[in-house]
Amino acid sequence: MPTVRLKLTIEYAGTRYSGWQIQKNARTVQGEIERAVHEATGIRDFELYGSGRTDAGVHAIAQVAHLDIDATVAPEMLRRAVNDALPPDINILRVEKVRHKFHARHDAKARSYIYHVSRRRTAFAKPFVWWVKEDLDVGQMRAAAAHFVGFHDFQSFSDDDPDEKSTQVLIDALEIYEDGELILIHIEGSHFIWKMVRRLVGVLVEIGRGGLKVRAAAAMLNEQSALPARLTAPASGLFLERVYYEGDARDGDVHSPIVLPLLL
């Protein structure tokens, strides 16, 4: 039976998982999907590759993975069967047959994230927001965000070793929107290094609180600083929004990926 390559688009709430990537003695999103594929098909010998890892507690609106499997079942039938075997906080949105050269990670051209900051305490949305008690100056946050757009060295915003992995990243857009009691921070770029997005959010929020000046944002790009690590935003508010491939449109409205009626 010939091996087929399938592109999976997946949404998940990351609250109960130790991130995307399989780990020993930990429950992960990838691990749950692999278990479900085996349960749905009876096949043990297959390979699943994600577009990139998300950390413990981080969510995804449209994570992408590719699956190499020897199966004749139609993609839509496979999607339904695997979903039946998945827990309710993981859902495969689409399964598409793709060329064998397609690679979920290597072929990605850009990625985007959305971060939820709540201006008030919520009884219902705690796993999906960061509640910031202090008043936030969104104008100051936007002024600081402008410094991060472009091609910069984000070493201060990551634990990645620049001797082992480049810490230079192209940020195409970093926008801040207000939606009722929510502040949505939307960031799009070529790729993102470990903890980078959460540390950017943490710095922007600290500037919004008045604890840092706008000019401090630019300074963190020019010299090594330990401050972003201390300001890392919680994982709860972060969503991988989309992974872009050749030919994908990269425009559209930015909105909350979940329904938070009491915050709007």
Secondary structure, DSSP 8 states (H G I E B T S, - for coil): ---EEEEEEEEE-GGGSS-SS--TTS--HHHHHHHHHHHHH-----EEEESS---TT-EEEEEEEEEEE---S-HHHHHHHHHHHS-TTEEEEEEEEE-TT--TTTT--EEEEEEEEESS--SS-GGG-EE--S---HHHHHHHHHHHSEEEE-GGG--S-TTTS--EEEEEEEEEEEETTEEEEEEEES---TTHHHHHHHHHHHHHHTSS-THHHHHHHHS--SHHHHT---GGGEEEEEEE-TT---------SS--TTT-
